[in-house]
Amino acid sequence: MRAPPPASANPAFLIAAGLIALHGARAWLDGEAQMRLLRAIAFVPARLWAALSPDWTGERLAAAPREAARIAAYWLADGPAPWSALSYALIHAGWGHALSNAALLALFGAPVARRMGTSRFVGLLALGAVAGAGAQMCAAEGAFAPLVGASASVCAAIGALARMRAAPGGPLAGPARGEGRDGFAAALRRPQALAALAGGVAVMLTGGLAGDEMSAIGWRAHLGGFLAGFVVGARGRKTEPPQACRSRRTEASSESD
């Protein structure tokens, strides 16, 4: 059996470090350059709504106060920017925002990354970001507010971890019975998984209602990321059970004797 990779090579730790490095690089920019970067990659729901429903967007702009309409027009100047549904997760509003997301990603993402492998884990984070952007598009009152940060991706990792812990054989579900593969339909029939799902949703909603202004803007994105992660789950490579590894080592040692 191959030795496990060092903990520092866990993709969750590497991505968390990358988020901090990206924010550090952004902090070196002057104010004007930071705003240009923000407009280029932040997710603003009204950009897509302007392409999908220009009449609705026009009505919102017409009804807005003059200063608010001027700010909204600034964010709409670059067109739909569909890539921003993913790129917004790469930048953060401040050091506190970046450090907290990096710490949570390292804490909750590490066990998920070990289970899924690098490519699937990165795909999970990307799915969480897109799901968070999609959920944010439902916020009419925040349509012109820029959304930034990896929180939706972090919440996707939390959702996948909750599903993994509540799966048969996981610490929340007790010993596994029958097949170990835990499909989403099967998960919905088990009280442990339903409790994990309900608990996660409650935490996301509470954070939005009781948090700061940023949480009030982004709680839908957090919820969308969590649900995406829970639905997908931490499916990954099949790992050899520890007992099988021990038995192989025992057999190898007996043959050498």
Buried (B, 14 or more C-beta within 10 A) or exposed (E): EEEEEEEEEBBBBEBBBEBBEBBEEBEEEEEEEBEEBBBEBBBBBBBBBBEEEEEBBEEBBEEBEEEEBEBBEEBBEEEBBEEBBBBBBBBBBEEEBBBBBBEBBBBBBBBBBBBBEBEBBBEBBBBBBBBBBBBBBEBEEBBBBBBBBBBBBBBBBBBBBBBBBBBBEBEBBEEEEEEEEBEEEBBEEBEBBEEBBEEBBEBBBEBBEEBEEBBBBBBBBBBBBBBBBBBBBBBBEEEEEEEEEEEEEEEEEEEEE
